[in-house]
Amino acid sequence: MLFALIMAISFSNAQEKAKIVFEETIHDFGTVLEDDGNQTTVFNFINKGESPLVLSNVRASCGCTTPRWTRVPVAPGEKGAINVTYRAKGRPGAFNKTITVSSNAENKTVVLRIKGKVKPHVKTLAEQYPRKIGALRVKTNFMSFGNLKMGQVITKELDLYNNTDKTVKVGFRSLPRHLSAKIEPASIPAHKIGKLLVTYDTKAGKTYGRASNRLYLTTNGNNDYKSAISINANIEEDFSNLTPEQLANAPVANFAPLSFDFGEMQQGEKKTHTFTLTNNGKSELIIRRIKTSCGCTAAAPSAKVIAPGKSAPVKVTFNSRGKRGRQSKTITVITNDPKKPTTNLRITANVSTNAG
């Protein structure tokens, strides 16, 4: 009798529970356009239980999916809904997301699913060429030639898009001696694409290390200085043809030490330190270039050519005008040492402003 009573109570409690039943648990959006933005569907449900249904939580598997649901208790036989929005913007490709529904129903957890495929936005020509150079548009106003060996002559090209309703004639204000350039065609028709061809002659540049230039264009005779392309390259000496004997007799650049701390400085104060460059090799060491990381730092060697076994001072001056706090600057020394052509020296200081 006791067992029968327990079973009856358990059966009664089970009968009194809510039961959530969805019309569908999977929705396929199919193929949608990224430009269409948010995609929303509704999962409708009914409470087929004997007590009020309460949704305690609805959680999406991704932040790109947002659910909104019926917050009030749903009486037996009544309906509720869960609105699910998928943000397609910026998410091209297939998607498959889940939404976990938790409630007080006898089926406490139900997993819903949305899926589909987002067709990517097709960029207009104006979007493909976002930067303006006078009357023209470009994908980028920067051309990098990367690492070049001294003696190389390299040509690169850049598309120029005429987004106007008139022909644009393109020319140049001036060109550095190591750069040559031309436009094909010289007059770009309306809504057409032309090409800028730039040739970099490393020998004519006569410099080593990182080199930056600006190429100024004219459009229909307009000489606006904003109409410019930045040109960047890193020029290295070519040691690839040296024989083992030449390498054994090559110069060897040695700085010791590689850094110096000026310590405390008052703002506006100048201080100088002398580094010593020694040639530990068997042939002449040639300083190709010395470049500082800041206009506040000046470096001058006492000699550009150092004989084997000899040393030369390299004087470095730091001007703290306009500086404050901890300062760290580099001095790049480029030589004809084939094993270590580039050496970076470092100077540091702590700059204080004058009291009062």
N, C-alpha and C positions, 0 to 999 in steps of 0.2 A: 504493500500500500504506500509506504514512504517513497519507494522508487517511482511509483506511478505518479505521486504528487509532484516530485521533482521534475519529472519529464513533462508534466502538464504545464508547470510554471515556465520551464525553459521554452516549451513550444509557444506559450503565450507571449513571452518576451521577444521571441524571434518573429512572431507575427506582427509585433508592434513596431519593428524597425522600419526605417526609410529604405527605399531602394531606388537608385539613380539609373535611368535607362536613356541612352543617347540615341538619336535618330541615325547618326553616323559618328564614327570615331576617327575616320581618316578623310581628309579633304585634299584633293589634288588641284592646285591652281592652274596646272598646265604650264604653258609658256607665257610669261608676262614680260612687258618691257620695263627696263630699268627706269626710263623716263616717266612711267606711270606712277612711280612712288609707292606708297603704302598699299598693301593688299590685305583685305579683311574678309574673313568668313565667320559664320555663326554656327556654333555647335548647340543645337537645341536638345533639351532633355526633359523627361517627365519623372515625377516621383511616383513610382508604382508600389510604394510601401504603405505602411499603416500609421506612420508618424511623420511629423514635419522633417524636411530635409534641409540640412545646413551645410553649405560649402565652407570648410574651414580654411582652405588654401588652394590656389591655382598657380602653379609654378611652371614657367617656360624653361626650356633647356638652353636658351640663348638670349642674350640681351637684345638681339635683333627682333625678338618676338614679344609682343605685349598682349596679355590676356586681360579682359574685363568681364566680370561675372555677376550674376544675381546675388546680392548681399543679404537679402531678407530670407527668412525660412520659407521653404516651398511646401505648401500643404499637400497631403496625399491626393493624387490625381491631378495636381496642378503642374504647370510647365515653368521652366527657367531657361536661361541661355548663357553661353560663354562666347563672347566676341574675341576673336584672335586676329591680331594685326601683325603682318610680317613687313619689315621695312626693306624694300627691294633696292632702294637707292644706294649706290656704291657697293652692291653685292651681286655682281654678275655671276652666272653659273647655276648649277643645280643646288637645291637646298632640301633638307629633310629634318624637320624639327619636331620635338615632342612637347606636350603640355600635360603635366601631371595634376590630376584633380583629386583632392583629399576632402572627404566629407564624413558625416556620421551615419552614412548608409551601410547596409550589410556588406556591400561591395565597397569598402572604404577607399580604395584607390583605383582610379580609372586613368589610363593613358590615352590621350588624343594625339593625333599626328597630322601635320601639314607638310606638303611637299610641292615641288614644282621646279621650274627652271626660269632664271632671269636672263633675258636677252640683253646684252650690254648696250649701253648708250653709244650711238655712232656720232663721233665728234664732227662738228662742222670744220671747215678749213680755218675759220677764224679761231676756233678752239685749238686746233692742231698747231697753229702758229700764234701763241699767246702774247709774244713780246713785240712791241712796236719800234721800228727804226724809221723815223720820218713817216713817209706815206706807205711804207712797207711793213710786213709782219714776218717774224722769224720764230722758229721753235726755241732757239736760244741765241743770245747775243754774245756767246763765248765759244771760241774755238781752241781746243787743246791739241797741240802736236805731240804731247807726251815727251818721252825721253828720246833725244836725237843725238847721234854721234857727230862730232865735229867733221864737217865735210859733206854731210848729207844735204840733199835738196828734196824737200817733200812738199806735195800739193794736197790740200784738203778743200772740200767744198761745203757750201751752206746754202740751203734753199731760201729764196726770197719770195714771199707771196704778196702780190699786189691785190689788196682787198678793196681797191677803189674802182670807180667807174671810168677812170681815165688812164691812159698810158703813163707810166712813170719812167723817166730817164734817170739812170743811176750813174754816179761818178765818184771820185775820191778827192778829198781835200789835199791830203799829202800822204806819202808812204815812207816808212823807215827804209833805209838802204837795203836791209836784208829781206824785205817783204816785197813781193810783186802780186798784183791782183787784177782780176778782170771780171766783168759781168757778162753773162750769156743768157738772153740777149741784152745789149746795153740799154734798150728801152723795153720794159716789161709791160705787155698788154694788160688791160683791165681784167681782173679776176684770173690771172695766169701766174704761173710760178717760173721764176728765173733762178739762175745759180750764181753765187759768188765763189770764185775760185781763188784761193790764196796759196802762194808758193813761198816756203820758208827756206832761205839759203843760209845755212849755219856759218859758212866761211865769211860771208859778207857781214854777218852780225858781230863777228870778232869778240864773242863773249862766251863765258862758261857759266854753268849753273843755271838757276832759274831765271828766265827772262820773260818780261811782260810788256806788251805794247797795245796800243789802241789804234784801230783802223777806222778812220772817219769817212763816212759815206755822204754824198750829196744826193738829194732826190729832187728832181725838177729844179735844180739850181739852188735849193735850200741848203745853207751851210750850218745847220744847227749842230752844235757840238754834242748834243744828246744822241745823234745818229751815229753810233759807234759800235764796233765789234771788238771785244777784248781777245787778244791773241796771247797764248801762253805756251812755253816750251821749257824743257830742261836739257841743256846742252852738256854733253859729256865727251871727254877725250876718248878717242878710239885706241885702245891698247891691244886689240884682238890680233894684230899682225906681228906682235913682238915675239922674237924667238926666245927659247929658254936662256940663251946667253945674254940677250938684251935685258931680260927680266932680272937675271942675276947681277947685272951691272947697273940696274936702274937706281934712281934716287929714292931715298926713304925719308919722308917727312916725319919729324917727331917734335911734339910739344910736351913739355912737362913743367908744371901741371896743366890741365885743360880748363881750369876754372879759377876764379878769384872773387873774393867777397870784399867789397869796399866798406862793409859794416854800416855804421850810422852816418847819414848825410843830412844836411839841412837843404830844404827845397831851394833850388837855384844854384846850388854848389856844383862845381865840376871836379872830377877826380880822374886821375890817369894811372893806368897800370901797364907794365910792359911784359908781354909774353915773349918767350924765346923759342924760335923755330930753328931746329938743328937738322942738317942733312946728314943722316947716317948711312947714306948710300954711296955708290961708286961713280955717279955722274951728276951733272949739275941739276939742282932742284930749282924749278921755275914756278913762281907764284902766278897762277893764271888769273885769279880774281879773289878779292876779299869783299864780302857782303855782310852788312849788319842787319839785324832784325828790326831796327828802329832808327829813325832819324836822329834820335837823342844820343846815338852811339857812333863814334868815328874811329876807324882803324887805319893805321898807316904803317907798312913795313919799311924798314930802313933800306932794303934791297929787294929787287924782284927775282934776282938770280943768286943762288947760294951754292958755293963750291962744295964738293964732297968733304965731309969732316968739319965744315964751318957752320957757324950759327948767325942768325940775324934777329934783332929785336923787332917785335911787332907792337907798336904803341896803341893802346886802346883808351879812349877818353869817353867818359859817361857824363852827360849833362842832365842834371836832375830837375831842370826847370819845368814846371807844370806837372811834375810827378809827385806821388805820395804813396806811402806804404811800401810793402815789399816789392822790389823790382828784380826781374830776371831777364837778361838780354843775351842773344847769341851772336857770335861772329863766325861766319862760315868762310873757311880758307880752302881754296881749290888750288891744287898743285898738279905737277906731272908725275907724281908718285903713282905707279900703276896698281899697286896693291891697296893703297888707301888715298885716293885722289881728293877726298873731301874730309876735312876735320872741322868739328864744331867746338868753338871755345865758348865759355859762359862766364858772364860777370853778374854779380848780384849786389844788392844794396837795400838798406831800409831807409826810406826818405821820410823825414819829419818836417812838418810845416813850422815856421817860426812862431813862437808864442807872441800873443798880443797883436 
